[in-house]
Amino acid sequence: MGDTDSIKECFVIMPITDRSPYEEGHFKIVYDHLIKPACALAGFAPIRSDEIKNTNFIVKDILTRLLNSPMAICDLSGQNPNVLFELGIRQSFNKPVTIIKDLITPRIFDIDGLRCLDYNESLRVDQINSSIKLIADTLKKHI
Protein backbone atom coordinates (compact mmCIF):
# COMPACT_ATOMS: atom_id res chain seq x y z
CA MET A 1 0.00 0.00 0.00
CA GLY A 2 2.14 2.93 1.17
CA ASP A 3 3.65 4.80 4.08
CA THR A 4 0.38 4.60 6.01
CA ASP A 5 0.89 0.84 6.51
CA SER A 6 2.99 1.59 9.60
CA ILE A 7 0.41 3.94 11.11
CA LYS A 8 -1.83 2.20 13.62
CA GLU A 9 -5.57 2.66 13.43
CA CYS A 10 -7.49 4.42 16.20
CA PHE A 11 -11.21 3.65 16.12
CA VAL A 12 -13.22 6.70 17.15
CA ILE A 13 -16.32 6.05 19.23
CA MET A 14 -18.37 9.23 19.40
CA PRO A 15 -21.75 10.76 18.60
CA ILE A 16 -22.19 11.10 14.86
CA THR A 17 -25.36 13.19 14.82
CA ASP A 18 -25.99 16.28 16.89
CA ARG A 19 -28.80 16.79 19.33
CA SER A 20 -29.61 19.42 21.92
CA PRO A 21 -27.74 21.27 23.40
CA TYR A 22 -25.23 20.96 20.54
CA GLU A 23 -25.40 23.05 17.38
CA GLU A 24 -25.57 21.38 13.99
CA GLY A 25 -22.15 20.13 12.93
CA HIS A 26 -20.69 20.26 16.45
CA PHE A 27 -19.38 16.69 16.55
CA LYS A 28 -17.91 16.96 13.07
CA ILE A 29 -15.92 19.92 14.38
CA VAL A 30 -14.87 17.91 17.45
CA TYR A 31 -13.71 15.11 15.17
CA ASP A 32 -11.94 17.33 12.63
CA HIS A 33 -10.33 19.83 15.00
CA LEU A 34 -9.73 17.88 18.22
CA ILE A 35 -9.69 14.13 17.67
CA LYS A 36 -8.00 13.93 14.26
CA PRO A 37 -5.13 16.26 15.23
CA ALA A 38 -4.61 14.42 18.54
CA CYS A 39 -4.50 11.05 16.75
CA ALA A 40 -2.07 12.38 14.14
CA LEU A 41 0.20 13.84 16.83
CA ALA A 42 0.21 10.47 18.60
CA GLY A 43 0.93 8.52 15.42
CA PHE A 44 -2.52 7.02 14.89
CA ALA A 45 -4.87 7.11 11.90
CA PRO A 46 -8.38 7.88 13.15
CA ILE A 47 -11.43 6.21 11.63
CA ARG A 48 -15.07 6.65 12.52
CA SER A 49 -17.85 4.19 11.68
CA ASP A 50 -19.43 6.55 9.14
CA GLU A 51 -16.14 6.65 7.20
CA ILE A 52 -16.04 2.91 6.55
CA LYS A 53 -16.96 2.42 2.91
CA ASN A 54 -18.58 -0.99 2.63
CA THR A 55 -21.97 -2.26 1.54
CA ASN A 56 -22.34 -4.76 4.34
CA PHE A 57 -24.02 -4.57 7.75
CA ILE A 58 -22.54 -1.54 9.59
CA VAL A 59 -22.60 -3.30 12.97
CA LYS A 60 -20.15 -5.89 11.61
CA ASP A 61 -17.64 -3.17 10.77
CA ILE A 62 -18.11 -1.49 14.15
CA LEU A 63 -17.64 -4.75 16.06
CA THR A 64 -14.57 -5.65 14.00
CA ARG A 65 -12.96 -2.32 14.79
CA LEU A 66 -13.98 -2.41 18.46
CA LEU A 67 -12.24 -5.77 18.80
CA ASN A 68 -9.26 -5.33 16.46
CA SER A 69 -8.17 -1.68 16.38
CA PRO A 70 -4.93 -1.22 18.34
CA MET A 71 -6.41 1.89 19.98
CA ALA A 72 -9.76 3.60 20.41
CA ILE A 73 -10.83 7.01 21.57
CA CYS A 74 -14.29 7.43 23.05
CA ASP A 75 -16.11 10.75 23.39
CA LEU A 76 -18.79 10.51 26.06
CA SER A 77 -20.12 14.00 25.35
CA GLY A 78 -23.91 14.05 25.32
CA GLN A 79 -24.12 10.62 27.00
CA ASN A 80 -25.06 8.91 23.74
CA PRO A 81 -26.34 5.34 24.44
CA ASN A 82 -24.64 3.89 21.33
CA VAL A 83 -21.32 5.35 22.42
CA LEU A 84 -21.69 3.85 25.90
CA PHE A 85 -22.61 0.47 24.40
CA GLU A 86 -19.55 0.47 22.13
CA LEU A 87 -17.31 1.53 25.03
CA GLY A 88 -18.67 -1.39 27.06
CA ILE A 89 -17.84 -3.84 24.30
CA ARG A 90 -14.32 -2.45 23.94
CA GLN A 91 -13.71 -2.62 27.68
CA SER A 92 -15.15 -6.12 28.05
CA PHE A 93 -12.28 -7.33 25.85
CA ASN A 94 -9.75 -5.28 27.85
CA LYS A 95 -8.73 -3.23 24.81
CA PRO A 96 -7.05 0.16 25.27
CA VAL A 97 -9.27 3.22 25.01
CA THR A 98 -8.77 6.89 25.77
CA ILE A 99 -11.96 8.44 27.12
CA ILE A 100 -12.79 12.10 26.60
CA LYS A 101 -15.83 14.30 27.17
CA ASP A 102 -16.76 17.94 27.08
CA LEU A 103 -17.13 20.04 30.20
CA ILE A 104 -20.95 20.32 30.00
CA THR A 105 -21.51 16.56 30.07
CA PRO A 106 -21.77 15.28 33.63
CA ARG A 107 -19.76 12.26 34.72
CA ILE A 108 -21.64 8.98 34.35
CA PHE A 109 -22.02 7.13 37.66
CA ASP A 110 -21.35 3.59 36.40
CA ILE A 111 -18.06 4.55 34.78
CA ASP A 112 -17.09 7.42 37.06
CA GLY A 113 -14.05 5.49 38.26
CA LEU A 114 -12.50 5.51 34.80
CA ARG A 115 -10.08 8.28 33.96
CA CYS A 116 -11.48 10.76 31.47
CA LEU A 117 -9.96 13.79 29.75
CA ASP A 118 -12.21 16.84 29.63
CA TYR A 119 -12.21 19.38 26.82
CA ASN A 120 -13.97 22.70 26.42
CA GLU A 121 -16.99 22.25 24.15
CA SER A 122 -16.54 25.78 22.77
CA LEU A 123 -13.52 24.38 20.87
CA ARG A 124 -11.79 27.75 21.12
CA VAL A 125 -8.34 27.59 19.58
CA ASP A 126 -6.68 28.98 22.72
CA GLN A 127 -8.06 26.08 24.75
CA ILE A 128 -8.24 23.26 22.23
CA ASN A 129 -4.49 23.09 21.56
CA SER A 130 -3.76 22.02 25.13
CA SER A 131 -6.53 19.40 24.89
CA ILE A 132 -5.06 18.04 21.63
CA LYS A 133 -1.67 17.63 23.29
CA LEU A 134 -3.15 15.99 26.41
CA ILE A 135 -5.18 13.52 24.33
CA ALA A 136 -2.19 12.76 22.08
CA ASP A 137 0.06 12.16 25.10
CA THR A 138 -2.50 9.73 26.52
CA LEU A 139 -2.84 7.90 23.20
CA LYS A 140 0.95 7.58 22.93
CA LYS A 141 1.03 5.65 26.21
CA HIS A 142 -0.65 2.77 24.34
CA ILE A 143 1.79 2.57 21.42
VMD Tcl script that builds the backbone (N, CA, C; Angstrom):
set m [mol new atoms 429]
animate dup $m
set s [atomselect $m all]
$s set {name element resname resid chain x y z} {
  {N N MET 1 A 0.815 -1.200 0.000}
  {CA C MET 1 A 0.000 0.000 0.000}
  {C C MET 1 A 0.850 1.253 0.000}
  {N N GLY 2 A 1.356 1.707 1.151}
  {CA C GLY 2 A 2.140 2.930 1.172}
  {C C GLY 2 A 2.691 3.185 2.549}
  {N N ASP 3 A 3.075 4.429 2.805}
  {CA C ASP 3 A 3.648 4.801 4.082}
  {C C ASP 3 A 2.659 4.669 5.224}
  {N N THR 4 A 1.362 4.679 4.947}
  {CA C THR 4 A 0.375 4.600 6.011}
  {C C THR 4 A 0.266 3.196 6.597}
  {N N ASP 5 A 0.939 2.193 5.982}
  {CA C ASP 5 A 0.891 0.838 6.513}
  {C C ASP 5 A 1.427 0.772 7.940}
  {N N SER 6 A 2.382 1.615 8.280}
  {CA C SER 6 A 2.986 1.588 9.603}
  {C C SER 6 A 2.187 2.388 10.629}
  {N N ILE 7 A 1.222 3.157 10.190}
  {CA C ILE 7 A 0.408 3.945 11.106}
  {C C ILE 7 A -0.711 3.070 11.653}
  {N N LYS 8 A -0.814 3.020 12.975}
  {CA C LYS 8 A -1.835 2.200 13.616}
  {C C LYS 8 A -3.181 2.918 13.603}
  {N N GLU 9 A -4.217 2.119 13.473}
  {CA C GLU 9 A -5.568 2.664 13.435}
  {C C GLU 9 A -6.081 2.965 14.843}
  {N N CYS 10 A -6.798 4.064 14.964}
  {CA C CYS 10 A -7.493 4.421 16.195}
  {C C CYS 10 A -8.973 4.537 15.854}
  {N N PHE 11 A -9.774 3.615 16.373}
  {CA C PHE 11 A -11.207 3.649 16.117}
  {C C PHE 11 A -11.840 4.708 17.011}
  {N N VAL 12 A -12.618 5.585 16.412}
  {CA C VAL 12 A -13.217 6.695 17.146}
  {C C VAL 12 A -14.677 6.376 17.443}
  {N N ILE 13 A -14.969 6.304 18.729}
  {CA C ILE 13 A -16.319 6.049 19.231}
  {C C ILE 13 A -16.848 7.396 19.716}
  {N N MET 14 A -17.859 7.906 19.037}
  {CA C MET 14 A -18.366 9.235 19.398}
  {C C MET 14 A -19.747 9.436 18.793}
  {N N PRO 15 A -20.481 10.435 19.275}
  {CA C PRO 15 A -21.748 10.761 18.603}
  {C C PRO 15 A -21.473 11.178 17.164}
  {N N ILE 16 A -22.332 10.736 16.268}
  {CA C ILE 16 A -22.192 11.095 14.856}
  {C C ILE 16 A -23.161 12.234 14.526}
  {N N THR 17 A -24.350 12.150 15.065}
  {CA C THR 17 A -25.356 13.190 14.820}
  {C C THR 17 A -25.467 14.081 16.049}
  {N N ASP 18 A -25.872 15.302 15.811}
  {CA C ASP 18 A -25.992 16.278 16.893}
  {C C ASP 18 A -27.418 16.302 17.427}
  {N N ARG 19 A -27.510 16.548 18.705}
  {CA C ARG 19 A -28.805 16.788 19.331}
  {C C ARG 19 A -28.597 17.811 20.439}
  {N N SER 20 A -29.664 18.372 20.908}
  {CA C SER 20 A -29.605 19.418 21.919}
  {C C SER 20 A -28.716 18.970 23.075}
  {N N PRO 21 A -27.874 19.823 23.588}
  {CA C PRO 21 A -27.738 21.267 23.396}
  {C C PRO 21 A -26.718 21.656 22.329}
  {N N TYR 22 A -26.291 20.702 21.502}
  {CA C TYR 22 A -25.227 20.964 20.540}
  {C C TYR 22 A -25.782 21.542 19.240}
  {N N GLU 23 A -25.026 22.472 18.664}
  {CA C GLU 23 A -25.398 23.051 17.380}
  {C C GLU 23 A -25.116 22.056 16.264}
  {N N GLU 24 A -25.776 22.242 15.141}
  {CA C GLU 24 A -25.572 21.379 13.987}
  {C C GLU 24 A -24.100 21.406 13.565}
  {N N GLY 25 A -23.537 20.238 13.363}
  {CA C GLY 25 A -22.148 20.130 12.926}
  {C C GLY 25 A -21.137 20.100 14.062}
  {N N HIS 26 A -21.603 20.186 15.309}
  {CA C HIS 26 A -20.693 20.263 16.454}
  {C C HIS 26 A -19.726 19.074 16.506}
  {N N PHE 27 A -20.253 17.855 16.391}
  {CA C PHE 27 A -19.382 16.694 16.551}
  {C C PHE 27 A -18.469 16.468 15.349}
  {N N LYS 28 A -18.834 16.975 14.211}
  {CA C LYS 28 A -17.905 16.955 13.067}
  {C C LYS 28 A -16.719 17.868 13.367}
  {N N ILE 29 A -16.993 19.007 13.993}
  {CA C ILE 29 A -15.921 19.922 14.380}
  {C C ILE 29 A -15.035 19.274 15.445}
  {N N VAL 30 A -15.646 18.611 16.425}
  {CA C VAL 30 A -14.875 17.908 17.454}
  {C C VAL 30 A -13.948 16.884 16.796}
  {N N TYR 31 A -14.496 16.140 15.851}
  {CA C TYR 31 A -13.710 15.106 15.169}
  {C C TYR 31 A -12.582 15.726 14.338}
  {N N ASP 32 A -12.920 16.731 13.538}
  {CA C ASP 32 A -11.940 17.327 12.629}
  {C C ASP 32 A -10.876 18.164 13.327}
  {N N HIS 33 A -11.245 18.846 14.411}
  {CA C HIS 33 A -10.331 19.831 15.003}
  {C C HIS 33 A -9.774 19.444 16.369}
  {N N LEU 34 A -10.270 18.347 16.943}
  {CA C LEU 34 A -9.734 17.877 18.225}
  {C C LEU 34 A -9.197 16.449 18.092}
  {N N ILE 35 A -10.058 15.543 17.678}
  {CA C ILE 35 A -9.690 14.128 17.672}
  {C C ILE 35 A -8.685 13.793 16.572}
  {N N LYS 36 A -8.944 14.225 15.356}
  {CA C LYS 36 A -7.999 13.935 14.263}
  {C C LYS 36 A -6.601 14.485 14.537}
  {N N PRO 37 A -6.471 15.755 14.941}
  {CA C PRO 37 A -5.125 16.262 15.231}
  {C C PRO 37 A -4.442 15.524 16.385}
  {N N ALA 38 A -5.203 15.147 17.406}
  {CA C ALA 38 A -4.614 14.418 18.536}
  {C C ALA 38 A -4.126 13.047 18.086}
  {N N CYS 39 A -4.916 12.365 17.268}
  {CA C CYS 39 A -4.504 11.054 16.750}
  {C C CYS 39 A -3.246 11.189 15.890}
  {N N ALA 40 A -3.228 12.169 15.006}
  {CA C ALA 40 A -2.070 12.379 14.139}
  {C C ALA 40 A -0.815 12.659 14.958}
  {N N LEU 41 A -0.937 13.500 15.968}
  {CA C LEU 41 A 0.195 13.842 16.828}
  {C C LEU 41 A 0.720 12.616 17.567}
  {N N ALA 42 A -0.185 11.684 17.886}
  {CA C ALA 42 A 0.205 10.469 18.602}
  {C C ALA 42 A 0.641 9.344 17.667}
  {N N GLY 43 A 0.518 9.539 16.356}
  {CA C GLY 43 A 0.932 8.522 15.415}
  {C C GLY 43 A -0.149 7.503 15.070}
  {N N PHE 44 A -1.404 7.888 15.228}
  {CA C PHE 44 A -2.525 7.015 14.894}
  {C C PHE 44 A -3.316 7.592 13.725}
  {N N ALA 45 A -3.966 6.703 12.979}
  {CA C ALA 45 A -4.868 7.107 11.902}
  {C C ALA 45 A -6.296 6.921 12.405}
  {N N PRO 46 A -7.027 8.014 12.628}
  {CA C PRO 46 A -8.385 7.879 13.151}
  {C C PRO 46 A -9.360 7.388 12.090}
  {N N ILE 47 A -10.340 6.617 12.525}
  {CA C ILE 47 A -11.427 6.210 11.630}
  {C C ILE 47 A -12.703 6.098 12.453}
  {N N ARG 48 A -13.757 6.658 11.892}
  {CA C ARG 48 A -15.073 6.647 12.523}
  {C C ARG 48 A -15.975 5.716 11.720}
  {N N SER 49 A -17.003 5.186 12.345}
  {CA C SER 49 A -17.850 4.190 11.677}
  {C C SER 49 A -18.500 4.717 10.403}
  {N N ASP 50 A -18.801 6.007 10.344}
  {CA C ASP 50 A -19.432 6.548 9.137}
  {C C ASP 50 A -18.440 6.763 7.993}
  {N N GLU 51 A -17.154 6.525 8.243}
  {CA C GLU 51 A -16.136 6.651 7.204}
  {C C GLU 51 A -15.789 5.309 6.548}
  {N N ILE 52 A -16.319 4.233 7.090}
  {CA C ILE 52 A -16.042 2.907 6.549}
  {C C ILE 52 A -16.901 2.716 5.310}
  {N N LYS 53 A -16.254 2.513 4.190}
  {CA C LYS 53 A -16.958 2.421 2.906}
  {C C LYS 53 A -17.144 0.968 2.505}
  {N N ASN 54 A -18.213 0.371 2.981}
  {CA C ASN 54 A -18.582 -0.993 2.635}
  {C C ASN 54 A -20.074 -1.036 2.366}
  {N N THR 55 A -20.530 -2.113 1.782}
  {CA C THR 55 A -21.966 -2.259 1.538}
  {C C THR 55 A -22.550 -3.372 2.396}
  {N N ASN 56 A -21.854 -3.720 3.446}
  {CA C ASN 56 A -22.340 -4.762 4.339}
  {C C ASN 56 A -23.038 -4.152 5.559}
  {N N PHE 57 A -23.339 -4.975 6.524}
  {CA C PHE 57 A -24.016 -4.567 7.752}
  {C C PHE 57 A -23.066 -3.713 8.593}
  {N N ILE 58 A -23.438 -2.476 8.896}
  {CA C ILE 58 A -22.541 -1.539 9.590}
  {C C ILE 58 A -22.088 -2.063 10.954}
  {N N VAL 59 A -22.959 -2.783 11.644}
  {CA C VAL 59 A -22.605 -3.296 12.970}
  {C C VAL 59 A -21.408 -4.245 12.886}
  {N N LYS 60 A -21.302 -4.992 11.792}
  {CA C LYS 60 A -20.153 -5.894 11.607}
  {C C LYS 60 A -18.853 -5.099 11.583}
  {N N ASP 61 A -18.846 -3.994 10.853}
  {CA C ASP 61 A -17.637 -3.166 10.773}
  {C C ASP 61 A -17.314 -2.534 12.126}
  {N N ILE 62 A -18.337 -2.090 12.834}
  {CA C ILE 62 A -18.114 -1.485 14.148}
  {C C ILE 62 A -17.534 -2.521 15.109}
  {N N LEU 63 A -18.134 -3.704 15.159}
  {CA C LEU 63 A -17.637 -4.748 16.057}
  {C C LEU 63 A -16.213 -5.166 15.711}
  {N N THR 64 A -15.925 -5.282 14.426}
  {CA C THR 64 A -14.575 -5.648 14.002}
  {C C THR 64 A -13.566 -4.626 14.499}
  {N N ARG 65 A -13.890 -3.362 14.350}
  {CA C ARG 65 A -12.956 -2.318 14.786}
  {C C ARG 65 A -12.892 -2.225 16.310}
  {N N LEU 66 A -14.003 -2.429 16.993}
  {CA C LEU 66 A -13.982 -2.411 18.455}
  {C C LEU 66 A -13.053 -3.497 18.995}
  {N N LEU 67 A -13.031 -4.639 18.326}
  {CA C LEU 67 A -12.237 -5.768 18.798}
  {C C LEU 67 A -10.800 -5.767 18.275}
  {N N ASN 68 A -10.562 -5.175 17.099}
  {CA C ASN 68 A -9.257 -5.328 16.463}
  {C C ASN 68 A -8.406 -4.069 16.351}
  {N N SER 69 A -8.983 -2.903 16.491}
  {CA C SER 69 A -8.167 -1.685 16.385}
  {C C SER 69 A -7.185 -1.627 17.548}
  {N N PRO 70 A -5.934 -1.286 17.271}
  {CA C PRO 70 A -4.932 -1.219 18.341}
  {C C PRO 70 A -5.277 -0.189 19.417}
  {N N MET 71 A -6.041 0.831 19.029}
  {CA C MET 71 A -6.407 1.886 19.977}
  {C C MET 71 A -7.791 2.397 19.627}
  {N N ALA 72 A -8.471 2.944 20.629}
  {CA C ALA 72 A -9.761 3.605 20.413}
  {C C ALA 72 A -9.796 4.856 21.266}
  {N N ILE 73 A -10.549 5.813 20.792}
  {CA C ILE 73 A -10.827 7.010 21.568}
  {C C ILE 73 A -12.341 7.108 21.644}
  {N N CYS 74 A -12.845 7.410 22.825}
  {CA C CYS 74 A -14.286 7.427 23.052}
  {C C CYS 74 A -14.694 8.777 23.623}
  {N N ASP 75 A -15.596 9.466 22.927}
  {CA C ASP 75 A -16.107 10.754 23.385}
  {C C ASP 75 A -17.480 10.544 24.010}
  {N N LEU 76 A -17.553 10.711 25.316}
  {CA C LEU 76 A -18.790 10.509 26.065}
  {C C LEU 76 A -19.705 11.725 26.056}
  {N N SER 77 A -19.329 12.772 25.369}
  {CA C SER 77 A -20.122 14.004 25.353}
  {C C SER 77 A -21.548 13.715 24.901}
  {N N GLY 78 A -22.497 14.230 25.645}
  {CA C GLY 78 A -23.905 14.052 25.324}
  {C C GLY 78 A -24.490 12.747 25.828}
  {N N GLN 79 A -23.684 11.909 26.446}
  {CA C GLN 79 A -24.119 10.620 27.003}
  {C C GLN 79 A -24.931 9.797 26.002}
  {N N ASN 80 A -24.412 9.660 24.809}
  {CA C ASN 80 A -25.063 8.908 23.744}
  {C C ASN 80 A -25.076 7.413 24.087}
  {N N PRO 81 A -26.260 6.768 24.080}
  {CA C PRO 81 A -26.337 5.344 24.444}
  {C C PRO 81 A -25.512 4.429 23.537}
  {N N ASN 82 A -25.440 4.713 22.238}
  {CA C ASN 82 A -24.640 3.894 21.333}
  {C C ASN 82 A -23.161 3.967 21.682}
  {N N VAL 83 A -22.711 5.157 22.033}
  {CA C VAL 83 A -21.316 5.350 22.418}
  {C C VAL 83 A -21.004 4.536 23.673}
  {N N LEU 84 A -21.900 4.602 24.655}
  {CA C LEU 84 A -21.694 3.850 25.896}
  {C C LEU 84 A -21.686 2.344 25.637}
  {N N PHE 85 A -22.545 1.876 24.757}
  {CA C PHE 85 A -22.605 0.466 24.400}
  {C C PHE 85 A -21.294 0.016 23.757}
  {N N GLU 86 A -20.795 0.812 22.806}
  {CA C GLU 86 A -19.547 0.466 22.133}
  {C C GLU 86 A -18.362 0.502 23.095}
  {N N LEU 87 A -18.362 1.469 24.009}
  {CA C LEU 87 A -17.311 1.528 25.028}
  {C C LEU 87 A -17.344 0.266 25.885}
  {N N GLY 88 A -18.542 -0.172 26.260}
  {CA C GLY 88 A -18.673 -1.391 27.062}
  {C C GLY 88 A -18.118 -2.608 26.359}
  {N N ILE 89 A -18.376 -2.721 25.069}
  {CA C ILE 89 A -17.836 -3.843 24.301}
  {C C ILE 89 A -16.314 -3.779 24.292}
  {N N ARG 90 A -15.775 -2.617 23.998}
  {CA C ARG 90 A -14.316 -2.450 23.940}
  {C C ARG 90 A -13.683 -2.820 25.283}
  {N N GLN 91 A -14.277 -2.359 26.357}
  {CA C GLN 91 A -13.715 -2.624 27.678}
  {C C GLN 91 A -13.880 -4.077 28.099}
  {N N SER 92 A -14.942 -4.725 27.651}
  {CA C SER 92 A -15.152 -6.120 28.046}
  {C C SER 92 A -14.067 -7.034 27.479}
  {N N PHE 93 A -13.391 -6.569 26.421}
  {CA C PHE 93 A -12.284 -7.326 25.852}
  {C C PHE 93 A -10.932 -6.753 26.276}
  {N N ASN 94 A -10.954 -5.865 27.267}
  {CA C ASN 94 A -9.750 -5.282 27.851}
  {C C ASN 94 A -8.845 -4.644 26.790}
  {N N LYS 95 A -9.460 -3.923 25.861}
  {CA C LYS 95 A -8.734 -3.234 24.806}
  {C C LYS 95 A -8.486 -1.787 25.236}
  {N N PRO 96 A -7.341 -1.212 24.851}
  {CA C PRO 96 A -7.046 0.157 25.266}
  {C C PRO 96 A -8.006 1.171 24.651}
  {N N VAL 97 A -8.373 2.147 25.460}
  {CA C VAL 97 A -9.267 3.218 25.014}
  {C C VAL 97 A -8.947 4.474 25.813}
  {N N THR 98 A -8.924 5.596 25.123}
  {CA C THR 98 A -8.774 6.894 25.767}
  {C C THR 98 A -10.153 7.531 25.777}
  {N N ILE 99 A -10.613 7.892 26.962}
  {CA C ILE 99 A -11.963 8.436 27.121}
  {C C ILE 99 A -11.878 9.947 27.290}
  {N N ILE 100 A -12.707 10.651 26.516}
  {CA C ILE 100 A -12.788 12.103 26.602}
  {C C ILE 100 A -14.255 12.500 26.742}
  {N N LYS 101 A -14.480 13.723 27.151}
  {CA C LYS 101 A -15.826 14.295 27.170}
  {C C LYS 101 A -15.705 15.802 27.292}
  {N N ASP 102 A -16.773 16.488 26.922}
  {CA C ASP 102 A -16.758 17.938 27.078}
  {C C ASP 102 A -17.129 18.317 28.514}
  {N N LEU 103 A -16.917 19.577 28.833}
  {CA C LEU 103 A -17.133 20.043 30.203}
  {C C LEU 103 A -18.610 20.115 30.600}
  {N N ILE 104 A -19.524 20.206 29.643}
  {CA C ILE 104 A -20.946 20.321 29.995}
  {C C ILE 104 A -21.611 18.965 30.226}
  {N N THR 105 A -20.948 17.886 29.846}
  {CA C THR 105 A -21.506 16.556 30.070}
  {C C THR 105 A -21.117 16.082 31.467}
  {N N PRO 106 A -22.116 15.765 32.293}
  {CA C PRO 106 A -21.775 15.282 33.633}
  {C C PRO 106 A -21.134 13.893 33.578}
  {N N ARG 107 A -20.353 13.599 34.611}
  {CA C ARG 107 A -19.758 12.262 34.722}
  {C C ARG 107 A -20.888 11.241 34.826}
  {N N ILE 108 A -20.645 10.047 34.334}
  {CA C ILE 108 A -21.635 8.978 34.351}
  {C C ILE 108 A -21.304 8.048 35.522}
  {N N PHE 109 A -22.256 7.839 36.404}
  {CA C PHE 109 A -22.019 7.135 37.662}
  {C C PHE 109 A -21.336 5.778 37.464}
  {N N ASP 110 A -21.861 4.959 36.554}
  {CA C ASP 110 A -21.354 3.595 36.400}
  {C C ASP 110 A -19.920 3.519 35.893}
  {N N ILE 111 A -19.445 4.561 35.266}
  {CA C ILE 111 A -18.063 4.551 34.775}
  {C C ILE 111 A -17.260 5.720 35.355}
  {N N ASP 112 A -17.743 6.263 36.447}
  {CA C ASP 112 A -17.094 7.421 37.061}
  {C C ASP 112 A -15.673 7.113 37.535}
  {N N GLY 113 A -15.386 5.858 37.798}
  {CA C GLY 113 A -14.055 5.489 38.261}
  {C C GLY 113 A -13.011 5.455 37.159}
  {N N LEU 114 A -13.442 5.518 35.911}
  {CA C LEU 114 A -12.501 5.510 34.796}
  {C C LEU 114 A -11.951 6.911 34.556}
  {N N ARG 115 A -10.676 6.982 34.264}
  {CA C ARG 115 A -10.081 8.285 33.956}
  {C C ARG 115 A -10.641 8.814 32.646}
  {N N CYS 116 A -10.870 10.102 32.626}
  {CA C CYS 116 A -11.480 10.757 31.474}
  {C C CYS 116 A -10.817 12.118 31.290}
  {N N LEU 117 A -10.541 12.484 30.047}
  {CA C LEU 117 A -9.961 13.786 29.746}
  {C C LEU 117 A -11.078 14.724 29.311}
  {N N ASP 118 A -11.178 15.855 29.973}
  {CA C ASP 118 A -12.209 16.837 29.632}
  {C C ASP 118 A -11.668 17.848 28.631}
  {N N TYR 119 A -12.548 18.304 27.745}
  {CA C TYR 119 A -12.208 19.378 26.824}
  {C C TYR 119 A -13.331 20.402 26.824}
  {N N ASN 120 A -12.988 21.632 26.457}
  {CA C ASN 120 A -13.972 22.704 26.422}
  {C C ASN 120 A -14.786 22.590 25.140}
  {N N GLU 121 A -16.085 22.455 25.299}
  {CA C GLU 121 A -16.986 22.254 24.153}
  {C C GLU 121 A -17.048 23.454 23.215}
  {N N SER 122 A -16.560 24.609 23.656}
  {CA C SER 122 A -16.536 25.777 22.767}
  {C C SER 122 A -15.534 25.578 21.632}
  {N N LEU 123 A -14.565 24.696 21.854}
  {CA C LEU 123 A -13.516 24.380 20.874}
  {C C LEU 123 A -12.720 25.612 20.456}
  {N N ARG 124 A -12.601 26.561 21.383}
  {CA C ARG 124 A -11.795 27.751 21.118}
  {C C ARG 124 A -10.348 27.349 20.926}
  {N N VAL 125 A -9.706 27.965 19.945}
  {CA C VAL 125 A -8.342 27.592 19.582}
  {C C VAL 125 A -7.374 27.775 20.752}
  {N N ASP 126 A -7.599 28.762 21.609}
  {CA C ASP 126 A -6.683 28.980 22.722}
  {C C ASP 126 A -6.812 27.910 23.803}
  {N N GLN 127 A -7.882 27.147 23.773}
  {CA C GLN 127 A -8.065 26.080 24.752}
  {C C GLN 127 A -7.923 24.695 24.126}
  {N N ILE 128 A -8.226 24.566 22.868}
  {CA C ILE 128 A -8.244 23.257 22.225}
  {C C ILE 128 A -6.840 22.703 22.013}
  {N N ASN 129 A -5.855 23.569 21.799}
  {CA C ASN 129 A -4.493 23.087 21.558}
  {C C ASN 129 A -3.939 22.313 22.745}
  {N N SER 130 A -4.229 22.764 23.961}
  {CA C SER 130 A -3.758 22.016 25.132}
  {C C SER 130 A -4.500 20.687 25.254}
  {N N SER 131 A -5.768 20.655 24.858}
  {CA C SER 131 A -6.530 19.398 24.885}
  {C C SER 131 A -5.993 18.417 23.851}
  {N N ILE 132 A -5.635 18.905 22.670}
  {CA C ILE 132 A -5.060 18.044 21.632}
  {C C ILE 132 A -3.790 17.379 22.153}
  {N N LYS 133 A -2.923 18.172 22.777}
  {CA C LYS 133 A -1.667 17.626 23.294}
  {C C LYS 133 A -1.922 16.612 24.407}
  {N N LEU 134 A -2.838 16.906 25.308}
  {CA C LEU 134 A -3.147 15.993 26.408}
  {C C LEU 134 A -3.707 14.666 25.890}
  {N N ILE 135 A -4.607 14.740 24.922}
  {CA C ILE 135 A -5.178 13.518 24.334}
  {C C ILE 135 A -4.088 12.732 23.603}
  {N N ALA 136 A -3.266 13.427 22.823}
  {CA C ALA 136 A -2.187 12.763 22.082}
  {C C ALA 136 A -1.210 12.075 23.049}
  {N N ASP 137 A -0.852 12.752 24.124}
  {CA C ASP 137 A 0.064 12.158 25.099}
  {C C ASP 137 A -0.534 10.894 25.713}
  {N N THR 138 A -1.825 10.906 25.957}
  {CA C THR 138 A -2.500 9.735 26.518}
  {C C THR 138 A -2.552 8.607 25.487}
  {N N LEU 139 A -2.844 8.925 24.248}
  {CA C LEU 139 A -2.844 7.902 23.195}
  {C C LEU 139 A -1.473 7.270 23.033}
  {N N LYS 140 A -0.432 8.074 23.114}
  {CA C LYS 140 A 0.945 7.575 22.930}
  {C C LYS 140 A 1.322 6.535 23.979}
  {N N LYS 141 A 0.717 6.608 25.145}
  {CA C LYS 141 A 1.030 5.649 26.212}
  {C C LYS 141 A 0.636 4.226 25.816}
  {N N HIS 142 A -0.177 4.096 24.776}
  {CA C HIS 142 A -0.655 2.774 24.344}
  {C C HIS 142 A 0.075 2.257 23.114}
  {N N ILE 143 A 1.057 3.008 22.626}
  {CA C ILE 143 A 1.788 2.570 21.424}
  {C C ILE 143 A 2.775 1.474 21.822}
}
mol reanalyze $m
mol bondsrecalc $m
mol representation Tube
mol addrep $m
